[in-house]
Amino acid sequence: MKRETLFLKLALTIIGLIVIVLGIVVVPFLVDGTTHIMHGFSFVMGGGLLVTCGCVLNAVVQAYTLLQRVDQNTAFSLKSITALKRIKWSAYIVAVMFLGMLPLAYWWTNAADAPGILLLSCLILAAATVIGIFASILQKLVANAFAFKTENELTI
């Protein structure tokens, strides 16, 4: 199992590093670059993006721990259910943050004449929503499997 999850762990590590770089380098650059367009609202957007980076990092760490549990053959446990719940709520928080920042993205799109900003915001919003729903379904499946496993362990 370890060989199969190695690629996923590597991908999660790369995603985590990219998100850290985005939070440290790109977000302050965006706030500084949009101050003349959005005035004080650029700091609101920057704060929202930093909260989003934190939620994505939380989801990446939880997914990494899930892969470690798969390697240890303990995927159907209460800790896995908790990790999936945290991934679900992180995805929902990202979706809500981007939904709240959509008017700011529209304002920025109009001022900078760059429609890709609004399209990217909508895509991230949709992806976060899909990830949250998928994590919710997985959480229910793992909870049912855990209950079934616990019941079978009690049967003689």
C-alpha positions in Angstrom: 0.0 0.0 0.0 2.8 2.4 0.7 4.0 2.5 -2.9 0.5 3.3 -4.1 0.0 6.2 -1.8 3.5 7.6 -2.3 2.5 9.6 -5.4 -0.6 11.0 -3.6 1.6 12.1 -0.7 4.1 13.7 -3.0 1.2 15.6 -4.8 -0.2 16.7 -1.4 3.3 18.0 -0.4 3.7 19.9 -3.6 0.2 21.4 -3.2 1.0 22.4 0.4 4.2 24.1 -0.7 2.4 26.0 -3.5 -0.3 27.2 -1.1 2.4 28.4 1.4 4.2 30.3 -1.4 0.9 31.8 -2.5 0.1 32.9 1.0 3.5 34.4 1.7 4.4 35.9 -1.7 1.4 36.3 -4.0 -1.3 37.5 -1.5 0.7 40.5 -0.2 1.6 41.3 -3.8 -2.1 41.2 -4.9 -3.1 43.4 -1.9 -0.4 45.9 -2.8 -1.2 45.9 -6.5 -4.9 46.3 -6.0 -4.9 49.0 -3.4 -5.3 51.8 -6.0 -8.2 49.9 -7.6 -10.1 48.6 -4.6 -8.9 51.1 -2.0 -9.5 49.6 1.5 -11.3 46.5 0.2 -8.0 45.0 -1.1 -7.1 44.2 2.6 -10.5 42.5 3.0 -9.7 40.4 -0.1 -6.2 39.7 1.1 -7.5 38.5 4.5 -10.0 36.3 2.8 -7.3 34.8 0.6 -5.1 34.2 3.6 -8.0 32.4 5.5 -8.5 30.4 2.3 -4.9 29.4 2.2 -5.1 28.3 5.8 -8.2 26.2 5.1 -6.5 24.5 2.1 -3.4 23.8 4.2 -5.6 22.2 6.8 -7.3 20.1 4.2 -4.0 19.0 2.7 -2.7 18.0 6.2 -5.8 16.0 6.9 -5.7 14.3 3.5 -2.0 13.4 4.2 -3.0 11.8 7.6 -5.7 9.9 5.8 -3.1 8.5 3.4 -1.0 7.5 6.4 -3.9 5.6 7.9 -4.5 3.8 4.6 -0.8 2.8 4.7 -1.3 1.5 8.3 -4.5 -0.3 7.4 -6.5 1.8 9.8 -8.6 3.7 7.3 -11.9 2.8 8.9 -11.5 4.5 12.3 -12.9 7.4 14.2 -9.8 9.5 13.4 -10.4 9.0 9.7 -14.0 10.2 10.1 -12.7 13.2 12.0 -10.2 14.0 9.3 -12.9 13.8 6.6 -15.1 16.1 8.7 -12.3 18.6 8.9 -11.7 18.4 5.1 -15.4 18.9 4.5 -15.5 22.0 6.7 -12.3 23.4 5.3 -13.8 23.1 1.8 -17.1 24.7 2.9 -15.2 27.6 4.5 -13.2 28.1 1.2 -16.5 28.1 -0.7 -18.1 30.6 1.6 -15.0 32.9 1.6 -15.0 32.9 -2.2 -18.7 33.5 -2.3 -18.2 36.5 -0.1 -15.3 37.8 -2.2 -17.2 37.4 -5.5 -18.4 41.0 -5.4 -14.8 42.1 -4.9 -13.7 39.9 -7.7 -16.4 41.5 -9.9 -15.2 45.0 -8.9 -11.6 44.0 -9.6 -12.6 42.5 -13.0 -14.3 45.7 -14.1 -11.5 47.9 -13.0 -8.7 45.8 -14.4 -10.6 44.7 -17.5 -9.6 41.1 -16.8 -12.5 38.7 -17.0 -10.3 35.7 -16.0 -10.3 36.9 -12.4 -14.0 36.4 -12.1 -13.9 33.1 -13.9 -11.1 31.8 -11.7 -13.1 32.8 -8.6 -16.2 31.0 -9.8 -14.1 27.9 -10.6 -12.5 27.8 -7.2 -15.9 28.3 -5.6 -17.4 25.4 -7.6 -14.4 23.1 -6.9 -14.5 23.8 -3.2 -18.2 23.0 -3.1 -17.7 19.8 -5.0 -14.8 18.8 -2.6 -17.0 19.6 0.4 -19.9 17.5 -0.9 -17.5 14.6 -1.8 -15.9 14.7 1.6 -19.3 14.6 3.2 -20.3 11.5 1.2 -17.0 9.8 2.1 -17.4 10.7 5.7 -20.8 8.9 5.7 -19.4 5.9 3.9 -16.4 5.6 6.3 -18.7 6.0 9.3 -21.0 3.2 8.0 -18.0 1.0 7.3 -16.6 1.7 10.8 -20.0 0.8 12.4 -20.1 -2.4 10.3 -16.5 -3.2 11.2 -17.2 -2.6 14.9 -20.3 -4.7 14.8 -18.5 -7.6 13.1 -15.7 -7.5 15.8 -18.3 -7.9 18.5 -19.9 -10.9 16.7 -18.6 -14.3 17.8 
